[in-house]
Amino acid sequence: MRLIWIYVLATAMAAACSLSGPVPPSTLPETAGARGLATNGPTAAISSRTASAPSPFSPFVVSTWAANVLLRSNPGYLFAQIGVLAQGTALTVLGRSPGGEWLLVTTGEGRVGWVFGQLVDVGGGNVAVVPVVQPPAVQEVVGTVEDQAGMPISGIQFSLLHGTGSGAPRNDAMTDETGTFHAFMPPTAQGTWDLSFTAVSCKSNTMDANCNCVGGACGRPDPERMSLVLPQEQGAVLAFVWK
C-alpha cells in the first residue's frame, strides 16, 4: 500500500531532463493534517450505475492505517470533506471508483463517503472484486497512456492545477492496469486547467521489482503537459504515448 514514487517537477519537464531515483510520494496528502479539519458537507450520494460483478459482492471491512484520513462527498481532492477518520477506523467497503483509486465506504455511524484507497488496510479483502460505482454530479476527465506498440502503461500520475501558488485548486489521478486515469472534478469546475505528468509509481509496469526503470531507460508521456478547458466535450478521452 505504501508506494515509492518518482517526482517529475514541472520545471524539469520543460527542460526534458531524465527522472531521478525514488523520492517520497507526489500524490497530495489526503489527511486532515495536510488539508484542514473541516468536516461539514453533504453526505455522499451513491449512483445506481454500477459495473456488473462476476459474482455477488459481499461488503467487507477495511481500516485506516493513517491518522486523520479525510472522508469526502465524492472521489477527488476537490470535493467536500464530510468527516475526519482516526487511525484504525473500521470502514465497510461498498464500491470503488472507475480506476480504483477511491473507495466508497460507510462508517460505523452510518456515514457514507469516499476515501483515498491507499490510506486503508484491506486485510483479507479483495478490492478487485468490489463493484465499480460511477459517482454522481461530477465532471470526469479521462485519459489513456500507451506505449508506441499500444501496450497500456500503468502507474502514471497526472495533476490538474487551476492557477498558481500553493493554494491553487489541484486534483491528481493515476493510470490503472488498463492505462486509463479518471480525474473526478466538481460540476462547477471551469476555465483553463494545467494537466501535467507528475510521477511514476514503483508498481508501474515500467518499473522493475527494485523500483528501477525497466531496461535502465525511464520514459515519459508525450505530451507531458497540456492545457485543458473545462467543461470538456462529453465522452472526450485524452491520449498520451509513452516514449
GISULWO-V728236 format. One record per backbone hydrogen bond with DSSP energy under -0.5 kcal/mol. NH is the residue of the N-H (numbers start at 1). CO is the residue of the C=O. If there is no record, write none. Layout:
<<NH CO> <NH CO>>
This chain:
<<3 1> <5 23> <6 200> <7 5> <8 198> <13 9> <14 10> <15 11> <16 12> <16 13> <17 12> <20 7> <23 5> <32 68> <34 31> <35 31> <36 32> <44 112> <47 45> <50 48> <51 132> <59 57> <62 91> <63 121> <64 89> <65 119> <66 119> <69 85> <70 30> <71 83> <72 70> <72 114> <73 80> <76 74> <79 76> <82 71> <82 80> <83 71> <85 69> <88 64> <89 86> <91 62> <92 106> <93 60> <93 91> <94 104> <95 104> <96 131> <97 102> <100 97> <103 115> <104 95> <105 103> <105 113> <106 92> <107 111> <110 107> <113 105> <114 72> <115 103> <117 101> <119 116> <120 117> <121 63> <122 120> <125 122> <127 125> <129 126> <130 127> <133 96> <134 49> <134 132> <135 133> <139 185> <141 139> <141 183> <142 140> <142 236> <143 181> <144 238> <145 179> <146 240> <147 151> <148 242> <150 147> <153 145> <154 152> <155 175> <157 155> <157 199> <158 173> <159 196> <160 171> <161 194> <162 169> <163 161> <168 165> <169 162> <171 160> <173 158> <175 156> <176 180> <179 176> <181 143> <183 141> <184 182> <185 139> <185 183> <187 137> <189 186> <191 230> <193 228> <194 161> <195 193> <195 226> <196 159> <196 194> <197 224> <198 157> <199 157> <200 6> <201 155> <202 4> <204 201> <207 204> <208 212> <211 208> <214 206> <216 213> <217 214> <218 216> <219 217> <222 241> <226 195> <228 193> <230 191> <230 228> <236 233> <238 142> <240 144> <241 222> <242 146> <243 220> <243 241>>
